[in-house]
Amino acid sequence: ILVTSTIKGEGKTLVSINTSASISYKGYSVLLVGADLRNPQIHKYIGIDKSVKKGLSNYIFEENLDIDDLIIKHDSFDILLSGAIPPNPTELLSSRKFKDFIELVGSKYDYVIFDSAPCLLVSDTFEISKYVDLTLYVLRCNYSKKDLVNFINDTNSQGKLTNLNLVLNSVGQKSGYGYGYQYGYQYGYQYGYNYGYGYGYGEDKDN
């Protein structure tokens, strides 16, 4: 299962964690993978210093790492953090080593859930989508701008995400987030996809 969103702040990491917990409580073995290699967030939710624990990126670009040594046991499910922030996330996620990783954890767990990067900012998530059965696409009440649905529709029509399902997060929450979109996302790219918003999104220039 791939969990993603359009922009930062829509709640994909929270949905990833809650989905992992819900499925594992039914007795299934679950691995939650931190697949946002540019701006990881899972460690904040579980109170772990990401700098002291290797994760997915380390497993892909380092030799002779045992996946079992990287797994964190958390409540009823397991977690693999994203690891060190690499200079080439899209290249790592399109590598043969990542494909082998998918096959390995797929043989070990009933469910593997990927907390991935927002789709409008970079193309990393589309690389992961090639290997999943289902996509949960998160939007947030009083936060996600309705015009962004155009991007979701375009992405779906182009078949970039597998079996796309929308999740509306924070239903019933009062507005208070605003539309300033002060991301703080450390991508450093200029996105060329333009609906006339002028928001200055990031783009993966390798795509």
C-alpha positions in Angstrom: 0.0 0.0 0.0 1.4 3.4 -1.1 0.3 6.4 1.0 0.9 9.8 -0.6 -0.5 13.3 -1.0 -0.2 16.3 -3.3 1.8 18.6 -1.0 3.3 18.6 2.5 1.1 18.8 5.5 -2.0 16.9 4.3 -1.4 14.1 6.8 0.0 11.2 4.8 2.5 10.1 7.6 -0.3 10.0 10.2 -2.5 8.0 7.8 0.4 5.6 7.1 0.9 5.0 10.8 -2.8 4.6 11.7 -3.3 2.3 8.7 -0.4 0.2 9.8 -1.7 -0.1 13.3 -5.3 -0.9 12.2 -4.2 -3.7 9.9 -1.8 -5.2 12.4 -4.4 -5.2 15.1 -6.3 -7.7 12.9 -3.5 -10.1 13.2 -1.6 -9.4 10.0 2.2 -8.8 9.9 2.8 -5.2 8.8 5.9 -3.3 7.8 5.7 0.5 7.6 8.5 1.9 5.3 9.7 5.5 5.4 9.9 6.1 1.7 10.0 9.9 1.7 13.7 10.0 1.4 13.9 13.8 1.2 11.8 14.9 4.2 11.2 11.9 6.5 8.7 12.3 9.3 8.0 8.9 10.8 10.8 9.1 13.4 9.0 12.2 14.9 5.9 10.2 15.6 7.6 7.4 17.3 10.2 9.5 19.2 13.4 8.2 17.6 16.4 10.1 16.5 16.7 9.4 12.8 20.4 10.0 12.8 21.2 7.0 15.0 19.2 4.4 13.0 19.9 3.4 9.4 17.0 2.8 7.1 15.8 2.3 3.5 18.3 4.6 1.7 21.2 3.0 3.6 20.0 -0.5 2.7 19.8 0.5 -1.0 23.2 2.2 -1.4 25.3 0.3 1.2 26.6 -3.2 0.8 26.1 -6.1 3.2 23.3 -4.6 5.4 20.9 -7.1 6.9 17.3 -5.8 6.6 16.4 -7.4 9.9 19.1 -5.3 11.7 17.3 -2.1 10.4 13.8 -3.0 11.4 12.3 -1.3 14.5 9.7 -3.1 16.5 6.9 -0.7 17.3 3.7 -1.7 19.0 2.0 -4.3 16.8 3.9 -3.5 13.6 7.4 -3.1 12.3 9.0 0.1 10.9 11.9 0.7 8.5 12.9 4.4 8.7 14.0 6.3 5.5 17.6 6.4 6.5 20.2 9.1 5.6 18.9 11.7 3.1 20.6 10.9 -0.2 21.5 13.3 -3.1 19.7 11.0 -5.6 16.4 9.7 -4.1 14.7 9.0 -7.5 17.7 7.0 -8.7 17.7 4.9 -5.6 14.0 4.2 -5.9 14.3 3.2 -9.5 17.2 0.9 -8.8 17.3 -2.9 -9.0 18.3 -3.0 -5.3 15.0 -1.3 -4.4 13.0 -3.8 -6.6 14.8 -6.6 -4.7 13.9 -4.9 -1.4 10.3 -5.0 -2.4 10.4 -8.7 -3.2 12.2 -9.4 0.1 9.8 -7.6 2.4 6.9 -8.8 0.4 7.9 -12.3 1.2 8.2 -11.5 4.9 5.1 -9.5 5.6 1.4 -9.7 4.9 1.3 -5.9 4.3 4.0 -3.4 3.4 2.9 0.3 3.7 5.0 3.0 2.1 4.9 6.6 3.5 6.1 8.4 0.4 6.9 11.9 -0.8 4.1 14.3 -2.0 3.5 13.8 -5.7 3.4 17.4 -6.9 6.9 18.2 -5.6 8.9 15.3 -7.0 8.6 12.1 -9.0 9.9 9.7 -6.3 6.5 8.3 -5.5 5.7 7.3 -9.0 8.7 5.0 -8.9 7.3 3.2 -5.9 3.8 3.0 -7.4 5.1 0.4 -10.0 5.3 -2.2 -7.2 2.2 -1.6 -5.1 -1.4 -2.9 -5.2 -3.2 0.1 -3.8 -2.6 3.8 -3.3 -4.1 5.9 -0.5 -4.0 9.6 -1.6 -4.5 11.9 1.3 -6.2 15.3 1.3 -6.8 17.5 4.4 -9.9 19.4 5.2 -9.5 23.2 5.5 -5.9 22.8 4.2 -5.8 21.2 0.7 -6.8 23.7 -1.9 -9.6 22.4 -4.2 -7.7 23.4 -7.4 -5.1 20.7 -6.5 -7.8 18.1 -7.5 -6.9 18.9 -11.1 -3.4 17.6 -10.5 -4.9 14.4 -8.9 -7.2 13.8 -11.8 -4.4 14.3 -14.3 -2.1 11.9 -12.3 -4.9 9.3 -12.2 -5.8 9.6 -15.9 -2.1 9.1 -16.8 -1.9 6.0 -14.8 0.9 7.2 -12.6 -0.5 5.8 -9.4 -1.8 2.3 -9.0 -5.5 1.8 -7.9 -5.9 5.3 -6.5 -8.2 5.9 -3.5 -8.8 9.3 -1.9 -8.6 9.7 1.9 -10.1 12.9 3.3 -8.2 13.7 6.5 -9.1 15.9 9.5 -12.9 15.9 8.8 -14.6 18.1 11.4 -11.4 20.0 12.3 -11.7 23.8 12.4 -9.8 25.8 9.9 -6.7 27.5 11.1 -4.0 26.3 8.8 -4.3 29.0 6.2 -3.2 28.7 2.6 0.2 30.3 2.9 1.9 26.9 2.2 5.2 27.6 4.0 6.5 24.1 3.2 10.1 24.2 4.4 10.5 21.2 2.2 14.2 20.7 1.4 13.8 19.9 -2.2 15.4 22.9 -3.9 13.8 22.4 -7.3 11.6 24.6 -9.4 8.5 22.7 -10.5 7.3 23.2 -14.1 3.8 21.9 -13.7 1.7 25.1 -13.8 -2.0 25.6 -13.2 -1.3 29.3 -12.7 -1.0 29.0 -8.9 2.4 30.5 -8.6 3.2 28.5 -5.5 6.8 27.6 -6.5 6.7 23.8 -6.2 9.7 21.6 -6.4 10.5 19.3 -9.3 12.8 16.3 -9.7 14.8 17.3 -12.8 15.8 13.8 -13.5 12.3 13.0 -14.6 
